[in-house]
């Protein structure tokens, strides 16, 4: 997911997701491996694993693939992934957070650093930009045909425990506290709604606007390259993009 709270960023994420379906379960599988190592293979006793199973199913991953992944990483797998977060600045001072899952931290760190450098940014120290973001649960519902009753959806979300609700152009964002994401998602599904995505996200408190065409070009290339890297799980930024960008 690239950024949040700007509708073209959500659309950009959807386009990227549609164009890279083959990579989705690889990324979810890495998260499952980490979740199983930390909390065990039983979804009933592992909230993070439950969230990932729901995420996999939402992305049309077959049940047998999910079960195979859980079985694989429940034993003594010879592959061990660790989560590492990198922070830095893109062109024009855009704040960027890159979350990775890797079995080779030297490879991953070298790649991330090279992307920042190549596309006119620089990788910083831990904490250099994360203070400008807040972790939230974000549920996205698409209503491109404008068939949903917005007031009814908002009431359902707030009654389920959501803390904020935003809408524009048939795209609804429902914000929750991170630990409330699963329960709010489940209640919205019980209400009969179809959810496009439900993930934890880093929400920026302030945004950066790029004026230079070169900055816009290189920032776009940086995001593309980061998202294409097999070790990268998610990318968050505070670039406020205009429709024409």
KEKE-3310 file (N, C-alpha, C; in steps of 0.2 Angstrom, whole numbers, plus 5000, padded with zeros to 4 digits):
npx = (5004:5003:5005:4991:4974:4973:4964:4968:4980:4975:4968:4979:4986:4977:4977:4991:4990:4981:4989:4999:4996:5002:5012:5006:5003:5015:5020:5011:5013:5026:5023:5015:5023:5032:5022:5018:5030:5031:5018:5013:5004:4991:4976:4966:4972:4981:4981:4986:4989:4976:4972:4980:4976:4963:4966:4972:4962:4953:4960:4958:4966:4968:4961:4968:4981:4984:4983:4993:5004:5004:5006:5019:5027:5025:5033:5050:5056:5068:5070:5070:5062:5064:5057:5060:5061:5063:5068:5067:5070:5062:5062:5062:5060:5050:5043:5046:5042:5047:5043:5049:5051:5063:5075:5088:5096:5107:5107:5094:5095:5105:5099:5088:5094:5100:5090:5084:5095:5097:5085:5085:5083:5086:5091:5087:5091:5084:5068:5068:5058:5047:5040:5031:5020:5006:5000:4987:4972:4965:4951:4945:4932:4925:4914:4910:4899:4891:4881:4879:4872:4878:4876:4871:4881:4891:4885:4885:4899:4904:4896:4902:4914:4923:4934:4934:4928:4928:4924:4925:4921:4916:4924:4927:4934:4938:4943:4952:4957:4973:4972:4958:4955:4952:4940:4931:4931:4926:4913:4908:4908:4898:4888:4885:4893:4905:4922:4936:4950:4958:4969:4983:4990:5002:4998:5000:5004:5006:5008:5017:5020:5024:5031:5040:5043:5053:5055:5042:5043:5054:5050:5039:5045:5054:5044:5038:5049:5053:5041:5041:5051:5055:5058:5051:5037:5027:5024:5025:5020:5021:5017:5007:4997:4991:4977:4981:4994)
npy = (4994:5011:5024:5034:5040:5048:5048:5044:5037:5026:5020:5018:5009:4998:4996:4992:4980:4972:4971:4963:4950:4937:4939:4942:4931:4926:4937:4937:4925:4925:4934:4926:4915:4922:4926:4913:4908:4917:4916:4904:4890:4889:4897:4901:4904:4914:4929:4938:4928:4925:4936:4937:4926:4929:4940:4934:4926:4936:4940:4930:4918:4901:4889:4878:4882:4891:4882:4874:4882:4886:4873:4871:4880:4877:4867:4863:4874:4878:4890:4906:4921:4938:4953:4969:4987:5000:5018:5034:5047:5053:5061:5079:5079:5070:5059:5042:5026:5009:4993:4977:4959:4947:4935:4938:4950:4959:4959:4965:4977:4983:4984:4992:5004:5007:5010:5021:5030:5030:5036:5049:5051:5048:5035:5035:5035:5024:5029:5042:5047:5040:5046:5055:5048:5037:5022:5013:5004:5000:5000:4996:5000:4998:5006:5008:5009:5016:5011:5009:5013:5027:5032:5022:5013:5020:5021:5007:5004:5013:5009:4996:4999:5007:5022:5032:5038:5040:5046:5047:5049:5036:5027:5021:5024:5016:5019:5012:5008:4999:4986:4984:4981:4968:4964:4975:4973:4960:4963:4972:4964:4955:4963:4963:4968:4970:4969:4978:4979:4976:4981:4985:5001:5014:5030:5046:5061:5074:5081:5080:5090:5089:5099:5100:5093:5083:5079:5073:5063:5055:5051:5043:5033:5028:5023:5013:5004:5000:4994:4983:4975:4959:4957:4967:4971:4981:4999:5015:5032:5050:5058:5070:5068:5076:5075:5075:5071)
npz = (5000:4996:5004:5011:5014:5003:4989:4976:4979:4985:4974:4966:4973:4971:4957:4956:4964:4956:4945:4950:4955:4956:4965:4977:4987:4990:4998:5008:5013:5018:5029:5036:5040:5049:5059:5063:5069:5079:5086:5085:5076:5077:5072:5081:5092:5089:5084:5074:5064:5061:5055:5044:5037:5034:5026:5015:5010:5006:4995:4986:4988:4987:4998:5001:4998:5008:5019:5016:5017:5031:5037:5032:5038:5051:5055:5056:5048:5035:5032:5038:5041:5044:5051:5045:5046:5036:5034:5026:5015:5001:4984:4985:4999:5003:5015:5018:5022:5023:5024:5027:5024:5026:5022:5022:5028:5024:5010:5008:5014:5007:4994:4996:5000:4988:4980:4985:4984:4969:4965:4968:4982:5000:5011:5028:5046:5059:5064:5059:5051:5055:5066:5061:5057:5061:5067:5061:5059:5043:5033:5017:5006:4991:4980:4966:4957:4964:4973:4986:5002:5009:5022:5030:5029:5036:5048:5052:5052:5063:5073:5075:5080:5074:5072:5063:5048:5030:5014:4996:4979:4978:4985:5000:5016:5031:5047:5061:5078:5079:5085:5085:5072:5067:5073:5069:5055:5054:5059:5049:5038:5042:5041:5028:5018:5005:5007:5001:5005:5021:5032:5042:5043:5040:5044:5038:5047:5042:5026:5010:4996:4979:4967:4957:4941:4939:4952:4954:4944:4948:4961:4959:4952:4962:4971:4963:4961:4974:4977:4969:4973:4980:4993:5000:5009:5012:5008:5014:5013:5013:5002:4994:4982:4967:4956:4943:4944)
capx = (5000:5007:5002:4984:4970:4972:4960:4972:4984:4971:4967:4986:4987:4972:4980:4997:4988:4978:4994:5004:4992:5006:5016:5003:5003:5022:5021:5007:5016:5031:5020:5012:5029:5034:5017:5018:5035:5030:5012:5010:5001:4983:4973:4962:4976:4985:4977:4990:4988:4969:4971:4983:4972:4957:4969:4974:4956:4951:4964:4957:4971:4964:4962:4974:4988:4984:4984:5000:5009:5004:5009:5026:5031:5023:5038:5057:5058:5075:5069:5068:5061:5064:5054:5065:5058:5068:5065:5071:5067:5061:5063:5058:5059:5044:5044:5045:5043:5048:5042:5051:5052:5069:5080:5095:5096:5112:5104:5088:5097:5109:5094:5083:5098:5102:5084:5084:5100:5096:5080:5086:5082:5091:5089:5089:5091:5077:5065:5069:5052:5041:5036:5026:5015:5002:4998:4979:4968:4961:4947:4943:4926:4924:4907:4911:4893:4887:4875:4879:4869:4884:4874:4870:4888:4895:4883:4888:4906:4904:4893:4907:4919:4928:4935:4934:4925:4929:4922:4925:4921:4914:4929:4926:4940:4936:4949:4951:4963:4976:4969:4951:4954:4949:4933:4927:4931:4921:4906:4906:4906:4892:4883:4883:4897:4911:4928:4942:4956:4958:4976:4986:4994:5005:4995:5004:5000:5007:5009:5022:5018:5029:5030:5045:5041:5058:5053:5037:5045:5058:5046:5035:5050:5056:5039:5038:5055:5052:5035:5043:5056:5052:5058:5047:5030:5023:5028:5020:5023:5016:5016:5000:4997:4985:4974:4985:5000)
capy = (5000:5017:5030:5033:5046:5051:5043:5041:5032:5019:5018:5016:5002:4993:4994:4988:4974:4969:4969:4958:4945:4932:4941:4943:4926:4926:4942:4935:4919:4927:4936:4920:4912:4926:4925:4907:4908:4921:4915:4897:4889:4889:4904:4902:4907:4918:4935:4940:4923:4925:4942:4935:4921:4933:4944:4929:4924:4942:4940:4924:4913:4895:4887:4873:4885:4893:4876:4871:4887:4885:4867:4871:4884:4875:4863:4866:4876:4880:4897:4911:4928:4943:4959:4975:4993:5006:5024:5038:5053:5053:5068:5084:5078:5065:5054:5035:5020:5003:4987:4971:4953:4945:4930:4940:4957:4963:4960:4969:4984:4986:4985:4998:5010:5009:5013:5028:5034:5030:5040:5056:5051:5045:5031:5038:5031:5022:5035:5049:5049:5037:5050:5058:5043:5034:5016:5013:4999:5004:4995:5000:4997:5001:5007:5012:5010:5021:5007:5008:5018:5029:5033:5015:5010:5023:5019:5000:5005:5016:5004:4991:5002:5012:5028:5038:5036:5045:5044:5051:5045:5029:5024:5022:5022:5016:5019:5009:5007:4993:4980:4983:4980:4962:4964:4979:4970:4955:4965:4975:4958:4952:4968:4961:4973:4967:4973:4977:4977:4977:4981:4990:5005:5020:5036:5052:5067:5079:5078:5084:5091:5090:5104:5099:5087:5078:5076:5068:5057:5051:5049:5038:5027:5025:5019:5007:5000:4997:4989:4977:4971:4953:4958:4973:4970:4987:5005:5021:5039:5056:5062:5072:5068:5079:5070:5075:5068)
capz = (5000:4995:5007:5013:5015:4997:4985:4970:4981:4985:4967:4963:4976:4968:4951:4957:4966:4951:4941:4953:4959:4957:4971:4984:4992:4992:5003:5014:5016:5023:5035:5040:5043:5055:5063:5066:5073:5085:5090:5084:5070:5078:5071:5086:5098:5085:5081:5068:5059:5059:5051:5038:5033:5031:5020:5009:5007:5002:4989:4982:4988:4988:5005:5001:4998:5015:5024:5015:5020:5038:5038:5030:5043:5058:5057:5057:5041:5035:5030:5043:5039:5050:5049:5046:5043:5034:5034:5022:5011:4993:4981:4988:5006:5005:5020:5016:5027:5019:5028:5023:5027:5023:5025:5021:5029:5020:5003:5008:5016:5001:4989:4998:5000:4982:4977:4988:4980:4962:4963:4971:4989:5004:5017:5035:5052:5062:5068:5056:5048:5058:5071:5057:5055:5066:5065:5061:5054:5037:5029:5011:5003:4984:4977:4960:4954:4969:4975:4993:5006:5013:5029:5033:5030:5041:5055:5053:5054:5069:5078:5075:5084:5070:5075:5058:5041:5025:5008:4990:4973:4978:4989:5008:5021:5038:5051:5067:5081:5076:5089:5083:5065:5065:5075:5065:5049:5054:5059:5043:5034:5044:5039:5021:5014:5003:5008:4996:5009:5028:5034:5046:5039:5043:5042:5039:5050:5038:5019:5006:4989:4974:4962:4951:4937:4940:4958:4953:4940:4952:4967:4956:4950:4968:4974:4959:4962:4980:4978:4965:4977:4983:5001:5002:5010:5011:5007:5016:5012:5014:4996:4993:4974:4964:4951:4937:4945)
cpx = (5004:5003:4995:4981:4970:4970:4964:4977:4981:4970:4974:4987:4983:4975:4987:4995:4985:4984:5000:5001:4997:5011:5013:5004:5010:5023:5017:5010:5022:5029:5018:5018:5031:5028:5017:5024:5034:5024:5009:5006:4993:4980:4969:4965:4981:4982:4980:4989:4981:4969:4974:4979:4966:4960:4970:4967:4953:4954:4963:4962:4967:4966:4967:4981:4989:4986:4991:5005:5009:5007:5017:5030:5029:5029:5045:5059:5065:5076:5067:5068:5061:5061:5059:5061:5063:5064:5069:5067:5067:5063:5059:5056:5053:5046:5042:5047:5042:5048:5044:5051:5057:5072:5087:5095:5101:5110:5099:5091:5101:5104:5090:5088:5099:5096:5083:5089:5099:5091:5079:5083:5087:5088:5092:5090:5084:5074:5065:5063:5046:5037:5031:5020:5012:4999:4990:4977:4964:4958:4944:4937:4925:4916:4907:4904:4888:4880:4874:4875:4875:4882:4874:4877:4892:4892:4885:4895:4907:4902:4898:4913:4925:4928:4934:4931:4926:4927:4923:4925:4920:4919:4928:4932:4937:4942:4947:4958:4966:4973:4962:4950:4950:4941:4928:4926:4925:4914:4903:4904:4900:4886:4881:4888:4903:4917:4934:4948:4955:4965:4978:4990:4997:5002:4999:5000:5001:5009:5014:5019:5024:5027:5034:5043:5046:5057:5048:5039:5049:5055:5042:5039:5052:5050:5038:5043:5054:5046:5036:5048:5053:5053:5054:5040:5025:5027:5023:5024:5018:5016:5009:5000:4990:4983:4978:4992:4999)
cpy = (5006:5023:5029:5040:5050:5046:5040:5037:5026:5016:5015:5009:4997:4991:4990:4981:4969:4967:4964:4953:4939:4933:4941:4938:4925:4931:4940:4929:4920:4930:4931:4916:4915:4925:4919:4906:4911:4919:4908:4896:4888:4896:4906:4906:4912:4924:4937:4935:4923:4931:4941:4930:4924:4937:4940:4927:4930:4943:4934:4919:4907:4892:4882:4876:4888:4888:4874:4876:4886:4878:4867:4875:4882:4870:4867:4868:4879:4887:4901:4918:4932:4950:4965:4981:4998:5012:5029:5044:5052:5060:5073:5083:5073:5060:5047:5030:5013:4997:4981:4965:4949:4939:4932:4948:4962:4964:4965:4976:4987:4988:4992:5004:5012:5012:5020:5033:5035:5035:5046:5056:5049:5041:5034:5033:5029:5028:5042:5051:5046:5041:5054:5054:5040:5028:5015:5006:5003:4999:4999:4996:5001:5001:5011:5013:5014:5017:5007:5014:5021:5030:5027:5012:5013:5021:5012:5000:5008:5012:4998:4993:5006:5019:5034:5034:5042:5042:5049:5047:5038:5024:5026:5019:5022:5015:5016:5009:5000:4987:4979:4981:4973:4962:4969:4976:4965:4957:4969:4969:4955:4957:4967:4965:4969:4972:4972:4975:4979:4976:4986:4994:5011:5026:5042:5058:5073:5077:5083:5084:5093:5094:5102:5092:5081:5075:5071:5062:5052:5048:5043:5032:5024:5021:5012:5002:4996:4992:4983:4973:4965:4954:4963:4971:4976:4994:5010:5027:5044:5061:5063:5073:5072:5074:5070:5072:5060)
cpz = (5000:4998:5009:5014:5009:4992:4979:4972:4982:4979:4964:4966:4973:4961:4951:4960:4961:4946:4943:4957:4961:4964:4978:4989:4994:4998:5009:5017:5020:5030:5040:5043:5049:5061:5067:5071:5080:5090:5089:5078:5071:5077:5077:5092:5095:5081:5074:5062:5056:5054:5044:5033:5030:5025:5014:5006:5003:4996:4984:4982:4990:4995:5006:5001:5005:5020:5022:5018:5028:5040:5037:5036:5050:5060:5057:5050:5041:5033:5036:5041:5045:5047:5050:5043:5042:5033:5030:5019:5004:4991:4985:4996:5008:5010:5018:5021:5023:5024:5024:5027:5023:5026:5024:5022:5025:5013:5003:5009:5010:4995:4990:4998:4993:4978:4979:4984:4973:4960:4967:4978:4994:5010:5023:5040:5055:5066:5065:5053:5052:5063:5067:5055:5061:5063:5066:5057:5049:5033:5023:5008:4996:4982:4971:4956:4958:4971:4982:4996:5011:5021:5033:5034:5035:5048:5057:5056:5061:5075:5080:5079:5080:5073:5070:5052:5036:5018:5002:4984:4973:4981:4996:5012:5028:5042:5058:5071:5079:5079:5087:5076:5064:5067:5071:5058:5049:5055:5053:5038:5035:5042:5031:5016:5012:5004:5003:4999:5016:5031:5039:5042:5043:5040:5043:5043:5046:5031:5015:4999:4985:4969:4956:4947:4938:4947:4958:4950:4945:4958:4965:4954:4957:4971:4970:4960:4969:4981:4973:4968:4981:4990:5004:5003:5009:5011:5009:5015:5013:5008:4994:4985:4972:4958:4945:4938:4944)
residu = (UNK:UNK:UNK:UNK:UNK:UNK:UNK:UNK:UNK:UNK:UNK:UNK:UNK:UNK:UNK:UNK:UNK:UNK:UNK:UNK:UNK:UNK:UNK:UNK:UNK:UNK:UNK:UNK:UNK:UNK:UNK:UNK:UNK:UNK:UNK:UNK:UNK:UNK:UNK:UNK:UNK:UNK:UNK:UNK:UNK:UNK:UNK:UNK:UNK:UNK:UNK:UNK:UNK:UNK:UNK:UNK:UNK:UNK:UNK:UNK:UNK:UNK:UNK:UNK:UNK:UNK:UNK:UNK:UNK:UNK:UNK:UNK:UNK:UNK:UNK:UNK:UNK:UNK:UNK:UNK:UNK:UNK:UNK:UNK:UNK:UNK:UNK:UNK:UNK:UNK:UNK:UNK:UNK:UNK:UNK:UNK:UNK:UNK:UNK:UNK:UNK:UNK:UNK:UNK:UNK:UNK:UNK:UNK:UNK:UNK:UNK:UNK:UNK:UNK:UNK:UNK:UNK:UNK:UNK:UNK:UNK:UNK:UNK:UNK:UNK:UNK:UNK:UNK:UNK:UNK:UNK:UNK:UNK:UNK:UNK:UNK:UNK:UNK:UNK:UNK:UNK:UNK:UNK:UNK:UNK:UNK:UNK:UNK:UNK:UNK:UNK:UNK:UNK:UNK:UNK:UNK:UNK:UNK:UNK:UNK:UNK:UNK:UNK:UNK:UNK:UNK:UNK:UNK:UNK:UNK:UNK:UNK:UNK:UNK:UNK:UNK:UNK:UNK:UNK:UNK:UNK:UNK:UNK:UNK:UNK:UNK:UNK:UNK:UNK:UNK:UNK:UNK:UNK:UNK:UNK:UNK:UNK:UNK:UNK:UNK:UNK:UNK:UNK:UNK:UNK:UNK:UNK:UNK:UNK:UNK:UNK:UNK:UNK:UNK:UNK:UNK:UNK:UNK:UNK:UNK:UNK:UNK:UNK:UNK:UNK:UNK:UNK:UNK:UNK:UNK:UNK:UNK:UNK:UNK:UNK:UNK:UNK:UNK:UNK:UNK:UNK:UNK:UNK:UNK:UNK)
# end
